[in-house]
Amino acid sequence: AYLGPEDLASHTRFGPTARTSVMFGPGGVSYVYLCYGVHEMFNIVTGEDGQGQAVLIRAIAPLSGIPDDKKIGRGPGKVTKALGIDRSLDRKHLGRGPLFIAEVDLSQPPGIAWTDVPARDVASGPRVGVDFAGDDWKARPLRFWWRDHPSVSGARGTTLSTRRKR
């Protein structure tokens, strides 16, 4: 999660620019950018108008359409490659159009939604790749994942596994 201009790891830390102005708009819109000239990154703008907030999508566990292979959807660059997301899908409303988020009919197998994951199975920790933001922002637990899910990527390709203390 990126919390806005005060978040020194956020693209909005310098205020609105041609690239980041979408993050200052209303939530429910895509923010897609090229990282290091190599990988497209897909974010969902989450804040109210003017807040500059977004969430980077780091992993997927597909229900259909592409193989449910942890190597395919583990890592933000692999997510965009697997889903065919590129910068032509930047600034798109995610409720309609070629890139959209749909509610799953959980009465039909094999549906599972984030809302079905018990709170005890949601973990949080420091974000990956934000060392430049300083110790305070680097250490904040603003990365959330489904505990022990095989699609969750970690720093330098490791898998995060957080066992419950008994």
C-alpha positions in Angstrom: 0.0 0.0 0.0 1.2 3.5 -0.8 -0.4 6.1 1.5 0.1 9.4 -0.4 2.6 12.2 -0.7 3.8 11.8 3.0 4.8 8.2 2.1 8.4 8.5 1.0 8.1 5.2 -0.9 5.2 6.4 -3.0 5.4 7.8 -6.5 3.3 10.6 -5.2 5.9 11.9 -2.8 6.9 14.7 -5.2 3.2 15.6 -5.9 1.2 15.1 -9.1 3.3 14.6 -12.3 2.2 13.6 -15.8 2.8 10.0 -14.8 1.4 10.0 -11.2 -1.5 12.4 -11.5 -3.8 9.3 -11.9 -3.0 8.4 -8.3 -4.5 11.7 -7.1 -7.8 10.9 -8.7 -10.6 8.8 -7.3 -10.1 5.1 -6.4 -11.0 2.3 -8.7 -8.7 3.3 -11.6 -5.5 1.5 -12.9 -2.0 3.0 -12.6 0.3 1.1 -14.9 4.0 2.1 -15.3 7.2 0.7 -16.6 9.8 -0.2 -13.9 13.5 0.0 -14.6 12.6 -0.1 -18.4 11.8 -3.8 -18.0 8.5 -4.7 -16.2 5.1 -3.2 -16.3 3.6 -2.7 -12.8 -0.1 -2.7 -12.1 -1.5 -0.6 -9.2 -5.1 0.0 -8.2 -5.7 3.6 -7.1 -7.5 3.4 -3.8 -7.8 6.8 -2.2 -10.3 9.6 -2.5 -9.8 12.5 -4.9 -6.5 14.3 -4.1 -5.1 11.6 -1.7 -2.5 10.0 -4.0 -3.0 6.4 -2.8 -2.6 3.1 -4.5 -1.9 -0.6 -4.0 0.7 -2.5 -6.1 -0.6 -5.9 -7.2 2.3 -8.3 -6.4 0.8 -11.7 -7.0 -2.3 -13.5 -8.4 -3.9 -16.9 -7.9 -6.0 -17.3 -11.0 -9.4 -19.1 -10.9 -9.6 -19.6 -14.7 -8.1 -18.6 -18.0 -4.4 -19.0 -17.1 -2.6 -21.8 -15.3 -2.6 -21.6 -11.5 1.1 -21.8 -11.4 3.0 -19.9 -8.7 5.8 -19.1 -11.2 3.3 -17.3 -13.5 1.7 -14.9 -11.0 4.4 -14.5 -8.3 5.9 -11.1 -8.5 4.5 -7.8 -9.9 6.2 -8.1 -13.3 5.0 -11.6 -13.8 1.4 -10.5 -12.8 1.3 -8.0 -15.7 2.9 -10.4 -18.1 0.4 -13.2 -17.2 -2.6 -10.9 -17.5 -1.4 -9.0 -20.6 -1.4 -5.7 -18.8 0.7 -2.9 -20.3 0.7 0.9 -20.2 -2.1 1.0 -22.7 -4.3 0.0 -19.7 -3.1 2.9 -17.5 -5.8 5.2 -16.2 -8.7 2.8 -16.9 -11.8 2.5 -14.7 -11.7 -1.0 -13.2 -15.4 -1.4 -13.1 -15.7 -1.7 -16.9 -13.7 -2.0 -20.0 -10.8 -4.2 -21.1 -9.3 -4.4 -17.6 -11.8 -4.8 -14.8 -12.2 -6.3 -11.4 -15.3 -8.5 -11.0 -17.0 -9.9 -8.0 -16.7 -13.7 -7.9 -19.9 -15.8 -7.5 -18.9 -17.7 -4.4 -21.8 -20.1 -4.6 -20.2 -21.7 -7.7 -17.0 -23.7 -7.2 -14.0 -23.0 -7.4 -14.6 -19.5 -6.1 -12.8 -17.9 -3.3 -12.5 -14.2 -2.6 -10.3 -12.1 -0.4 -13.3 -11.5 1.8 -13.4 -15.3 2.6 -9.9 -15.3 4.0 -10.0 -15.3 7.8 -8.2 -12.3 9.4 -5.8 -14.7 11.1 -4.6 -15.8 7.6 -3.8 -12.3 6.4 -0.2 -11.2 7.2 1.5 -7.9 6.8 5.1 -6.8 6.8 7.5 -4.3 5.2 7.2 -3.5 1.5 9.8 -4.9 -1.0 12.2 -2.6 -2.9 11.7 0.6 -1.0 15.0 1.0 0.8 15.4 4.5 -0.7 12.4 5.7 1.4 14.4 5.6 4.7 14.2 3.3 7.7 10.8 4.5 9.0 8.9 4.1 5.7 10.8 0.9 4.7 9.9 -0.8 7.9 6.2 0.0 8.0 3.9 -3.1 7.6 2.2 -1.8 4.5 2.5 -5.0 2.5 -0.4 -7.5 2.9 -0.6 -11.1 1.8 -2.5 -14.3 2.3 -0.4 -16.2 4.8 1.5 -19.2 3.4 -0.1 -18.9 -0.1 2.2 -20.3 -2.8 1.7 -17.3 -5.1 3.1 -14.8 -2.6 6.4 -13.4 -3.7 9.1 -12.2 -1.3 12.3 -10.2 -1.6 14.7 -11.6 -4.1 12.4 -14.4 -5.2 11.9 -16.0 -1.8 8.5 -17.0 -0.6 7.2 -15.4 2.6 6.0 -17.9 5.1 4.8 -16.6 8.4 3.9 -19.4 10.8 1.5 -18.7 13.6 3.0 -18.7 17.1 1.4 -21.3 19.2 
